Amino acid sequence: MSYANDGWGPDNINKVFAHESCHIFGAADEYGSCVCGSVSGHLSVPNSNCVNCFPPGAQIPCLMNANTLAMCEFSRRQIGWDASLFPSSVTWDLPRMIPDWFGWENQGGDIAIADIAVA
């Protein structure tokens, strides 16, 4: 990564860093020359949010598409965030359990193991 961040600038370094970090875990790009339906990640998840799969403007907003601070289901599964990998006794309903945490938008606080309910 550089100061210019490929045109995203220093004010968006958090978004660029998050996007590039997802590549480490197997997430595919969803812009440019991405291939509709190609698989990526350890779970071999299709890249079904590729910009080439949709009419213009219909793509789901996602970190791997336009560096938005949201992740579509396809990218989540590509990096291994798949509920089927966890026992049914583990719940991940973080916004309900942690009222002030609504996703990547929150810049303060940490999520600890104690925040995950295990029945």
C-alpha positions as CSV (number, residue, x, y, z in Angstrom):
1,M,0.0,0.0,0.0
2,S,1.2,3.5,-0.7
3,Y,0.2,7.0,0.3
4,A,-1.9,7.4,-2.8
5,N,-3.6,4.0,-2.3
6,D,-4.2,3.6,-6.0
7,G,-6.2,6.7,-6.2
8,W,-8.2,6.2,-3.0
9,G,-6.0,8.6,-1.0
10,P,-4.8,8.6,2.6
11,D,-8.3,9.4,3.9
12,N,-9.5,5.9,2.8
13,I,-6.5,3.9,4.0
14,N,-8.8,2.0,6.4
15,K,-11.0,0.9,3.5
16,V,-8.1,-0.1,1.3
17,F,-6.4,-2.0,4.2
18,A,-9.6,-3.9,4.9
19,H,-10.1,-4.7,1.2
20,E,-6.5,-5.9,0.8
21,S,-6.6,-7.9,4.0
22,C,-9.6,-9.8,2.8
23,H,-7.5,-11.0,-0.2
24,I,-5.2,-12.6,2.3
25,F,-8.1,-14.8,3.4
26,G,-9.3,-15.6,-0.1
27,A,-11.8,-12.9,-1.0
28,A,-12.0,-12.1,-4.7
29,D,-12.3,-8.7,-6.3
30,E,-15.9,-7.8,-7.4
31,Y,-14.9,-5.1,-9.9
32,G,-13.0,-4.8,-13.2
33,S,-12.3,-8.1,-14.9
34,C,-13.8,-10.4,-12.2
35,V,-15.4,-13.5,-13.6
36,C,-19.1,-14.1,-12.7
37,G,-19.4,-17.3,-10.7
38,S,-15.7,-18.1,-10.4
39,V,-14.9,-19.6,-7.0
40,S,-12.6,-18.2,-4.3
41,G,-11.5,-18.9,-0.7
42,H,-11.1,-22.1,1.3
43,L,-14.8,-22.8,1.0
44,S,-14.8,-22.4,-2.8
45,V,-17.6,-19.7,-2.7
46,P,-18.8,-18.4,-6.1
47,N,-18.0,-14.7,-6.8
48,S,-21.7,-14.0,-7.5
49,N,-21.4,-10.3,-6.6
50,C,-19.0,-9.7,-9.5
51,V,-19.9,-6.5,-11.3
52,N,-20.1,-8.5,-14.5
53,C,-23.0,-10.5,-13.2
54,F,-25.4,-7.5,-12.9
55,P,-26.9,-4.8,-14.9
56,P,-25.2,-1.4,-14.1
57,G,-26.1,-0.2,-10.7
58,A,-27.6,-3.4,-9.4
59,Q,-24.5,-4.9,-7.7
60,I,-24.7,-5.3,-3.9
61,P,-22.5,-2.8,-2.0
62,C,-19.5,-4.6,-0.7
63,L,-15.9,-4.0,0.6
64,M,-14.5,-6.1,-2.3
65,N,-16.4,-4.0,-4.9
66,A,-16.1,-0.3,-4.1
67,N,-14.3,-0.4,-0.7
68,T,-17.6,0.3,1.1
69,L,-17.5,-0.6,4.8
70,A,-20.0,-3.5,4.3
71,M,-19.5,-7.0,3.2
72,C,-21.8,-9.0,1.1
73,E,-22.6,-12.6,1.9
74,F,-20.4,-13.9,-0.9
75,S,-17.3,-12.1,0.4
76,R,-18.0,-13.1,4.0
77,R,-18.1,-16.8,3.0
78,Q,-15.0,-16.4,0.9
79,I,-13.0,-15.4,3.9
80,G,-14.5,-18.1,6.0
81,W,-17.3,-16.3,7.9
82,D,-19.8,-19.0,7.3
83,A,-22.3,-19.9,10.0
84,S,-22.4,-23.6,8.9
85,L,-18.8,-23.9,10.3
86,F,-19.8,-23.1,13.9
87,P,-21.8,-25.3,16.3
88,S,-25.5,-24.4,16.6
89,S,-24.9,-23.5,20.2
90,V,-22.9,-20.4,19.2
91,T,-24.8,-17.3,18.2
92,W,-23.4,-14.3,16.3
93,D,-26.2,-11.8,16.7
94,L,-23.7,-9.1,17.7
95,P,-25.9,-6.0,17.1
96,R,-28.5,-7.4,19.5
97,M,-26.0,-8.4,22.2
98,I,-23.8,-5.3,21.8
99,P,-26.2,-2.4,21.2
100,D,-23.5,0.1,20.3
101,W,-21.9,-2.2,17.7
102,F,-23.3,-2.1,14.2
103,G,-20.5,-3.5,12.1
104,W,-17.3,-2.1,10.7
105,E,-18.7,1.5,10.9
106,N,-18.0,1.5,14.7
107,Q,-14.4,2.7,15.2
108,G,-14.4,2.3,19.0
109,G,-14.2,-0.7,21.3
110,D,-13.4,-4.3,20.8
111,I,-15.4,-7.4,20.6
112,A,-14.3,-10.1,23.0
113,I,-15.1,-13.8,23.4
114,A,-17.3,-12.8,26.3
115,D,-19.6,-11.0,23.8
116,I,-20.4,-14.3,22.0
117,A,-23.3,-16.2,23.6
118,V,-22.8,-20.0,23.9
119,A,-25.8,-22.0,25.0
